[in-house]
């Protein structure tokens, strides 16, 4: 404890004098290894060190539970002024905050420091699935809603849950309460459910399925972007299949609320440096991420707007009252 206190004081002094780097002691991934938040921590953490933005390798801590709520509560209640802590976040984070899914905690209890990539939403089935297209899946649900269950890495009502509901809404299907959804801790677990036959489809993000696509365990029947994703041109968009849905999952970080403005700005600058690096561009291409860079106060404003929009959307489709 004394070593940590001394380190924090020294780091604060350095930041106060120069606006320079905090020693990135830890990045919390609020899910099990293998999912999108784990990817965010490990990729950004590695590049931060590789390009000299931090002077020690970033420690990644997996803290699964409550769809990210456990990690959020940990930061808010126990580490709300820790300048050495960054936490992986995504559209799922803002969605849950919009829906009051974190036991009354709100988006203004942390500071959203930036996002540097957009992870395209996908709908995936097992390699041997009878569903060959998104239309096949939608028609099966319309004929018998209980015959198809989705697995996703977000909690019930979360962003992964919303993706197939938005598609079905565009298809004229309104009885969304009959659509089965199983929320698990991370995309890897959701794919395991689908490959194992416990669910008929997985709803998630491109970075979560790349390895499973390469191994031949799954087939992606739709990507939820405006255009096909470079490097994955064989996956059709939902739009070209007749469902006007675009749902991307930004990949970024939040930090404790009570760090100083100088410390917040320093983290924003570091994240921008990662976004500008060749290493990050290579990581995006390898994992199907699209460019999406918002850092500092610009990103905080964006998140505030998204939270308000998702809250209204969730009311519109009946997820919350």
Secondary structure as the mmCIF struct_conf table of DSSP 4:
data_model
#
loop_
_struct_conf.conf_type_id
_struct_conf.id
_struct_conf.beg_label_comp_id
_struct_conf.beg_label_asym_id
_struct_conf.beg_label_seq_id
_struct_conf.end_label_comp_id
_struct_conf.end_label_asym_id
_struct_conf.end_label_seq_id
HELX_RH_AL_P HELX_RH_AL_P1 UNK A 2 UNK A 18
STRN STRN1 UNK A 26 UNK A 29
BEND BEND1 UNK A 30 UNK A 31
TURN_TY1_P TURN_TY1_P1 UNK A 33 UNK A 34
BEND BEND2 UNK A 35 UNK A 35
HELX_RH_AL_P HELX_RH_AL_P2 UNK A 36 UNK A 50
TURN_TY1_P TURN_TY1_P2 UNK A 51 UNK A 52
BEND BEND3 UNK A 53 UNK A 56
HELX_LH_PP_P HELX_LH_PP_P1 UNK A 57 UNK A 58
STRN STRN2 UNK A 59 UNK A 62
HELX_RH_3T_P HELX_RH_3T_P1 UNK A 66 UNK A 68
HELX_RH_AL_P HELX_RH_AL_P3 UNK A 69 UNK A 78
TURN_TY1_P TURN_TY1_P3 UNK A 80 UNK A 81
TURN_TY1_P TURN_TY1_P4 UNK A 83 UNK A 84
STRN STRN3 UNK A 85 UNK A 90
HELX_RH_AL_P HELX_RH_AL_P4 UNK A 91 UNK A 98
TURN_TY1_P TURN_TY1_P5 UNK A 99 UNK A 100
BEND BEND4 UNK A 102 UNK A 102
TURN_TY1_P TURN_TY1_P6 UNK A 103 UNK A 104
HELX_RH_3T_P HELX_RH_3T_P2 UNK A 107 UNK A 109
STRN STRN4 UNK A 110 UNK A 126
TURN_TY1_P TURN_TY1_P7 UNK A 127 UNK A 128
BEND BEND5 UNK A 130 UNK A 130
BEND BEND6 UNK A 133 UNK A 133
HELX_RH_AL_P HELX_RH_AL_P5 UNK A 134 UNK A 143
HELX_RH_3T_P HELX_RH_3T_P3 UNK A 145 UNK A 147
STRN STRN5 UNK A 149 UNK A 152
BEND BEND7 UNK A 153 UNK A 154
TURN_TY1_P TURN_TY1_P8 UNK A 156 UNK A 157
BEND BEND8 UNK A 158 UNK A 158
HELX_RH_AL_P HELX_RH_AL_P6 UNK A 159 UNK A 170
TURN_TY1_P TURN_TY1_P9 UNK A 171 UNK A 172
HELX_RH_3T_P HELX_RH_3T_P4 UNK A 176 UNK A 178
BEND BEND9 UNK A 179 UNK A 179
STRN STRN6 UNK A 180 UNK A 183
BEND BEND10 UNK A 185 UNK A 186
HELX_RH_AL_P HELX_RH_AL_P7 UNK A 187 UNK A 195
TURN_TY1_P TURN_TY1_P10 UNK A 196 UNK A 197
BEND BEND11 UNK A 198 UNK A 200
STRN STRN7 UNK A 201 UNK A 205
HELX_RH_AL_P HELX_RH_AL_P8 UNK A 206 UNK A 215
TURN_TY1_P TURN_TY1_P11 UNK A 216 UNK A 216
BEND BEND12 UNK A 217 UNK A 217
STRN STRN8 UNK A 218 UNK A 223
BEND BEND13 UNK A 225 UNK A 227
HELX_LH_PP_P HELX_LH_PP_P2 UNK A 228 UNK A 229
TURN_TY1_P TURN_TY1_P12 UNK A 230 UNK A 231
TURN_TY1_P TURN_TY1_P13 UNK A 233 UNK A 234
BEND BEND14 UNK A 235 UNK A 235
HELX_LH_PP_P HELX_LH_PP_P3 UNK A 236 UNK A 236
STRN STRN9 UNK A 237 UNK A 237
TURN_TY1_P TURN_TY1_P14 UNK A 238 UNK A 238
HELX_RH_3T_P HELX_RH_3T_P5 UNK A 239 UNK A 241
TURN_TY1_P TURN_TY1_P15 UNK A 242 UNK A 242
STRN STRN10 UNK A 248 UNK A 256
TURN_TY1_P TURN_TY1_P16 UNK A 257 UNK A 258
BEND BEND15 UNK A 259 UNK A 259
HELX_RH_AL_P HELX_RH_AL_P9 UNK A 261 UNK A 276
BEND BEND16 UNK A 277 UNK A 277
HELX_RH_AL_P HELX_RH_AL_P10 UNK A 278 UNK A 287
TURN_TY1_P TURN_TY1_P17 UNK A 288 UNK A 288
STRN STRN11 UNK A 289 UNK A 290
HELX_LH_PP_P HELX_LH_PP_P4 UNK A 291 UNK A 291
STRN STRN12 UNK A 294 UNK A 295
TURN_TY1_P TURN_TY1_P18 UNK A 296 UNK A 296
HELX_RH_AL_P HELX_RH_AL_P11 UNK A 297 UNK A 316
TURN_TY1_P TURN_TY1_P19 UNK A 317 UNK A 318
BEND BEND17 UNK A 319 UNK A 319
#
